[in-house]
């Protein structure tokens, strides 16, 4: 079975391998030993912390193949972004230039640097090794975060965001980046990408444009990708849109990918999740369920059809193997959602 659990220091080598495999543009996992160890240490402290509201916590999970012990993916949640290091976006707006005397009415799009998502929770750092991208594993890796958030809502903001990777050209470079590089930053994209990944973001405040930018003045190639996602990110965006996430005009500074948002209690999987008692039984369900225990540091979640909800008894029937994987016993509480596509 594939099981999600909190990351530990022993997972460093596996996390570094994932960072290398994920490639450029995956700024939340830089190929930097110090930064990766910091992220693991931060996650361990976050899972152990007693909190009554979202703060500087980061919950990083790994997906483990229970048969081989191999780490095959990762997924994460930041409790409140922008509190210690500013989080920047461009906000898309419209300004009106109107002359009644000349009978001219122009609606012009602008981009303005902002920190509007400060304090929001962010789902992030999702990566699944290609050989495991089948049989609901990708959906599980995305949705399991909502099971954790539904069980521990006090740890998260009411506003949840996800930054989607922007469009890239045939060389893997974002077309939106080129004009920004020429006029403001004069460093190449890999360098900027690395600086963001290791947490050195001061150059954004120092070098980025401080005044609204008229979109119509940008090169056409840059205009065309504003709010567009990378082709490999389209399935992830579609899944989040199905959860109720919407794009309200905020885009990434460097690749112009959209940031989408939703209210925590209105996320489909959060609202649909049910918390019920477990009963161990010989069961084979018709639907694929994602099931999690209710622990914090001992959080475990997995998915499969060896689980079935008995609505009459209000019990979650789990096979012995499934229950053992999640460290659950008869009478324990568990939270679940249906993982099959609607």
Secondary structure, 3 states (H helix, E strand, C coil): CEEEEECCHHHHHHHHHHHHHHCCCCCCCCCCHHHHHHHHHHHHHHHHCCCCCCCCCEEEEEEEECCCCCEEEEEEEECCCCCCCCCCEEEEEEEEEEECCCCEEEEEEEEEEECCCCCCEEEEEEEECHHHCCCCHHHHHHHHHHHHHHHCHHHCCCEEEEECCECCCCCCCCHHHHHHHHHHHCCCHHHHHHHHHCCCCHHHHHHCCCCCEEHHHCCHHHHHCCCCECHHHHHHHHHHHHCCCEEEEEECCCCCCEEEEEEHHHCHHHHHCEEEEEEECCCCCCCCEEEEECCCCCCEEEEECCEEEECCCCEEEECHHHHHHCCCCCCCEEEEEECCCC
